[in-house]
Amino acid sequence: MDKDSDSKRKQLSERYLIAIREYMKGRSQGEAMRIAGFSPITANDHPEYVFGRSDVQAEIQRRRDEVERKASISVEWIIENIKTIVEAEDVSHANKLRALELLAKHLGMLTDKVSLNIEDDIVRRIQAGRDRIAAVKAELEEAEGAEASHLDGDNPVH
């Protein structure tokens, strides 16, 4: 490890390093962030706060490269072995499905859409609230206009 990568790693706070470590152990981004001490709301709704940072991504890649180097295993080797499992005759459907799931997850085909659904729901709720406010304002303006018209009729000018 060179001094440059070591100094970049030191720039990350302890909480970020813990989140990275837990993520590298196989935990979800949100779970890794909660273990590192981030609030549950931030961990669940905004994992990109930590894992979207380029310095965090670089550290994760550095650690992956180190593991790969130590194990002499490459991504290509893993993918080839997953394909072998899927194509094998004597492997259960459950194991084939799990192998495909791991491959799809690696390729980014299976992503956690829960936060997106929550965000969509929040956007819909905010818009519905805005629509209700606009309707109430329109009703108030209409009522005020009718009242002003009524008051003008009661007080004729002499």
C-alpha positions in Angstrom: 0.0 0.0 0.0 1.4 3.4 -0.9 1.4 6.5 1.2 -1.1 8.3 -1.1 -3.9 5.6 -0.6 -3.1 5.4 3.1 -3.5 9.2 3.5 -6.8 9.1 1.5 -8.1 6.3 3.8 -7.2 8.4 6.9 -9.3 11.2 5.5 -12.4 9.1 6.0 -13.9 9.3 9.5 -14.1 6.4 11.8 -17.9 6.1 11.1 -17.3 5.9 7.4 -14.6 3.2 7.8 -16.9 1.2 10.1 -19.7 1.4 7.5 -17.3 0.3 4.8 -16.0 -2.6 6.9 -19.5 -3.8 7.7 -20.6 -3.5 4.1 -17.6 -5.5 3.0 -18.7 -8.2 5.4 -21.9 -8.6 3.4 -24.3 -6.3 5.2 -26.6 -4.0 3.3 -25.6 -0.4 3.0 -28.3 0.7 5.4 -27.4 -1.9 8.0 -23.7 -1.0 7.7 -24.5 2.6 8.3 -26.7 1.9 11.3 -23.9 -0.2 12.9 -21.5 2.7 12.2 -23.8 5.0 14.1 -25.7 6.9 11.4 -29.3 7.6 12.2 -31.8 5.0 11.0 -33.5 7.6 8.8 -30.3 8.4 7.0 -29.2 4.8 6.9 -32.5 3.6 5.4 -33.5 6.5 3.2 -30.2 7.9 2.1 -27.4 5.3 2.0 -25.9 7.3 -0.9 -24.9 9.8 1.8 -22.0 7.4 2.6 -21.8 5.0 -0.3 -22.3 7.6 -3.0 -19.1 9.4 -2.1 -16.2 8.9 -4.5 -13.7 8.5 -1.6 -15.9 5.7 0.0 -16.3 4.0 -3.4 -12.5 4.2 -3.9 -11.9 2.6 -0.5 -14.4 -0.2 -1.2 -12.7 -0.9 -4.5 -9.3 -0.8 -2.9 -10.4 -3.4 -0.4 -12.0 -5.5 -3.0 -8.8 -5.4 -5.1 -6.8 -6.4 -2.0 -9.1 -9.4 -1.3 -9.0 -10.4 -4.9 -5.2 -10.2 -5.0 -4.9 -12.2 -1.7 -7.3 -14.9 -2.9 -6.2 -14.9 -6.5 -9.8 -14.8 -7.4 -11.2 -12.4 -10.0 -14.7 -11.3 -10.8 -14.4 -13.2 -14.0 -13.6 -16.4 -12.1 -16.6 -15.9 -9.8 -18.9 -15.3 -12.8 -17.6 -18.3 -14.6 -18.1 -20.5 -11.6 -21.6 -19.2 -11.0 -22.4 -20.0 -14.7 -21.1 -23.5 -14.1 -23.4 -24.0 -11.1 -26.4 -22.7 -13.1 -25.7 -24.9 -16.1 -24.9 -28.1 -14.0 -27.5 -30.9 -14.2 -27.0 -32.2 -10.7 -27.6 -28.8 -8.9 -30.9 -28.1 -7.2 -33.2 -25.4 -8.5 -32.8 -23.5 -5.3 -29.0 -23.5 -5.6 -29.3 -22.4 -9.3 -31.6 -19.6 -8.3 -29.3 -18.5 -5.6 -26.3 -18.5 -8.0 -28.3 -16.4 -10.5 -29.4 -14.1 -7.7 -25.8 -13.5 -6.8 -24.8 -12.9 -10.4 -27.7 -10.5 -10.9 -26.8 -8.6 -7.7 -23.2 -8.3 -8.8 -24.3 -6.9 -12.2 -26.5 -4.4 -10.4 -29.7 -5.9 -11.8 -31.2 -6.4 -8.3 -31.3 -3.2 -6.4 -33.2 -2.2 -3.3 -36.1 -0.1 -4.6 -37.7 0.4 -1.2 -36.3 3.9 -0.7 -37.4 4.8 -4.2 -41.0 3.6 -3.4 -40.9 5.6 -0.2 -39.7 8.7 -2.0 -42.4 8.2 -4.6 -45.0 7.9 -1.9 -43.7 11.0 -0.2 -43.8 12.9 -3.4 -47.4 11.8 -4.1 -48.5 12.7 -0.5 -46.9 16.2 -0.8 -48.6 16.8 -4.1 -51.9 15.6 -2.7 -51.4 18.0 0.2 -50.6 20.9 -2.2 -53.7 20.0 -4.3 -55.9 20.1 -1.1 -54.4 23.5 -0.1 -55.1 24.9 -3.6 -58.7 23.6 -3.4 -59.3 25.2 0.0 -57.8 28.5 -1.2 -60.0 28.4 -4.2 -63.1 27.8 -2.0 -62.1 30.6 0.4 -61.5 33.0 -2.5 -64.9 32.1 -4.0 -66.6 32.5 -0.6 -64.9 35.9 0.0 -66.0 37.0 -3.5 -69.6 35.9 -2.8 -69.5 37.7 0.6 -68.1 40.9 -0.9 -70.8 40.8 -3.6 -73.5 40.2 -1.0 -72.2 43.1 1.1 -72.2 45.4 -1.9 -75.8 44.6 -2.5 -76.8 45.5 1.2 -75.3 48.9 1.2 -76.5 50.8 -1.8 -74.8 54.1 -2.5 -76.9 57.2 -1.9 
